Amino acid sequence: MEYNYLSVWDIVKRFLIGWGIGLSGLVLYSCVKHWDFIMASFAKGAWAWFNAAMPIVILILALIYIIRAAFR
């Protein structure tokens, strides 16, 4: 039988890998279980970003149009 020496870094590495696997499993489970809520929140947030950005885009396009019209 062979004895393997484990350093402190090996133990910390195994600990962190174990936590990473456990947390990723919990995240996947949560995403599957609460898919409807996540998509509703994402859609609401995306719509809010759209409503916030659209006036800025319209303003920039209007300024470009005015500048082009002034130099014709």
Buried (B, 14 or more C-beta within 10 A) or exposed (E): EEEEEEEEEEEEEEEEEEEEEEEEEEEEEEEEEEEEEEEEEEEEEEEEEEEEEEEEEEEEEEEEEEEEEEEE
